[in-house]
Amino acid sequence: MKSHQLDAATRWHFVNAVEQLVEAAFIRVHAAASEALRERGAFHLVLAGGITPRALYARMNGMDTDWRGWHVWFGDERCLAADHPERNSRMAQDAWLASSAIPAAQIHPIPAELGAPAAANAYVNSLRDVGEFDLVLLGLGEDGHTASLFPGHDWGTCPDSPDVLAVRDAPKPPPERVSLSARRLGRARAVLFLVSGAGKCDAVAAWRRGEPIPAAAIRPVAGVDVLVERICIQPANKEDA
């Protein structure tokens, strides 16, 4: 795996295949959990939705860790029934959480079935006593979105932005969603993007050119790390591969 750094805030790590990306992510999650449990006795992890994160979650039960200290949060959610198969919480439950040893009270799905405004308010209250997340996992959409922060919408970057946003007109179905704001996602000791698939080429190129896409709005003090499959790099950037 080869790393590149275009600026101090974003570190790019290239892998040849999705399997290598998942393995690298697994190692990083394990390292972050070990450090958090050792130093603070708790590990606060934010989960992303999507195919690549699902492959990571399917591996998680094989991790050697003290699950009793884990607290699982979600970066965003679709406003669908709690058991709907397109919910991020349902995906994570099926792939990992249902068989994990994490105490059920320490798994915190967004109650998006309540509708966006009520769910956002409820999740703000759930997060009230949580400081910095230890690790935030995020994906990247073909349009540069991350979580449910979309181009042309409020990303929650202002100092007075709420921790959780009610999204009513998302360009992807369903239109009603709930998302942690960019500011809240950036309150983290580490942020890790998982990016795979040739369809992400334009978004990756825009990010690396410094364009203001939603993913680039996540700015923790320690910067972000991006695990990216080489196929996401356009031929014009092949020298970076």
N, C-alpha and C positions, 0 to 999 in steps of 0.2 A: 504494500500500500504506500503510495507516494503522496506527500502533503505539499500544498502550496498555500501561500499567504499573500493576498493582494493588499490587505490593510490590517491594522492591528485588531480590528473587530471581528473579522471573518477568516476562519482557517478551513481550507479545502483539503479533503482527504479522498483520493481517488482509488477505486477498487475496480477489478475487472468484471465482477459478476455479482448478482444479488446475494448469492450464498456468502460471499466474502463480506459484503456489506452487513448482512445479518450477524455474522460472526464478530465483526469489529464492533458493532453496536452492543452485542451481548457482553463483550469484554468491558466496554465502557460503562454499561449499566452496573455490572458487578463491581467494578472499581469504585464507582460513585456510591453505591450502596454500602460497601465495606467501609469507606471513609466516613460516611455520615453516621453509620451505626456505631463506629468506634469513637467518633468525636462528640456526637450529640445524642446517641441512643435512639434515633429515629431517622427514617429515610422517606422523604416526600418526593414522589415521582409523579410527573404529569404525562399522561398517555396521549398519543395521537391516533387518529383513525387512518385507514388505508391498507392496501394489500401488503406493502413492505413491512410496516409495523406489525401486522398480523403474523407474518412469518417469524418476527422476533418474539412476539408473545408466545407463540407455540413452543419456543425453546425455553421459556423462562422457568418452568417447573424443575428443570434440571440444574438450576443454580444452587450453589452451596452458600446459604445465607441464613440469617435469623429473620424469618418472615414475620415474626411477631412485632418487629419494629417498622415494618413497611406501612406507608400511607399512600394510597393511590388516588390520584385526581385525574380529571379529563380536561383537555384543552378546549374542546368544543363538542357540541351535540346537535343532532337534528331534532326538531320538535315533532316527534312521532311517539306512538305508544311505547311504554317502557320495555316491552318485549319484542318490539319490531325488529326484524333482521337487519335493517339498515342503520340501526343505532350503533354508535361507536361503543357504548357500554355493553351492548349485547355481543358485538364482535369480540371485545376483550374478554367478556365472560366466557364465551364459547371456546376461544382459543387458549385461555389461560386461567382466568380468575376463578372460575367455578371449581377447578380442581386444585387451586393453590391453598397454601396454609396461612395466607394473610387473614387476620381476623376480619370478619364481615363488616364490623363497625368501622374499620379503617379503609374500606373501599367506598369512595365518594362519587357516585354517578351524578351527573347534572340532571335534575328532575324536569327535563325538557317537555315531558308530557303535560306539564302545567301550562304550557304556552311560554313564549319567549320572555315577556316582561316579568311574570311571576317566577319563572325558573331562574332568571338572572338575579333577581333580588334574593332568592333563596340561596343561591350559590355564593353570593357575596357574604351572606351571613355564615355559611359553612367555612369560608376562607378567613373569617375575621381574625382568628387567632394564629393563622399560619403566616410565618415570616417569609424568608426566601425559600423557594423550592430548591431541593437539592439537584434535581435533574429534570429538564423539560424535553420531551421528545416531540418533534414536529415533522411534518411532511411539507412538500412543495407541490402546488397545483400547476397545471400547464399555463395558467394565466398569472402565476406568481403568488397566488393566495396561499396562506397557511392558516391552520385552524379554520375558523369561518370568518377570516378577515380578507375581504375581497377588494380588488381594485375599484376605485370610485366610491367606496364606502368608508365609514368611520372605522379607523383601526384602533382607536383608543390610545393615542400617543401623547395626548396633552397631560400636563401634570395633574389636572383635576379630573381626568377620565376615570370612570368607574372600573373596578377590577373585572367586572363581567358585563358584556354587552348583549343586549337583546337585538338580534338581527331579524328584520322583517321582510326584506326584499332581496335575498341572496340570489345571484344569477344562476345557481345550480339548485335543482330540487333537493329537498323541499325548501321553499323560500324562507320559512321561519326557522331560525336557529338560535343557539346561544353560544357565545364564544368568550373565553378569557381575552381581555384586551392586550394589545401589544405591550403596554406598560407593565401589566401584571405578569405576562409571560416572561418578561425581561427581569423580573425580580427573582433571579435564580442564580445559584452557584455555577450551574452549567446548563447550556442549551445545545441539543444535538439534533440536527436535521438529517433525515433519511431520504435520499433522493435517488430514484431509479427509473429507467424507462426512457426510450428515445423521445417520447412526447414531451419531455421536460427540457429539451435543448434550448428552446427560446427563452424560457423562464430563467434557466441557469445563466445563459448568455447575458440577459438583461441584468441579473443580479451582479454578475462579475464586471459588467460595465459601470456599475454604480447607479443604475436607474432605481427610482423610488417604488419598488414593488412591496407588497405587504410583508413578505418574508424578511426583507431587509430592515423592517421597522422593529424587529425584535433585537434589542440592544442591551444585553446584560453587561455589567461592569467587566466581567471576565471575557467578553466576546462570545462568539458562537463557533461551533464546529459543524462542518457539513460533510457527511459521508455521502459520496456521490459515485454512481456507476459511470464508468468511462463513456458509455454510449450516450450519456447526457451531454457530452461535450461536443459541440459542433466541429466539423472538419476544419473550419478556420482557426480553431483553437487547439488543433491536434498536438501542437508543441507542448501543451500543458498536460497531455495524457501520459 
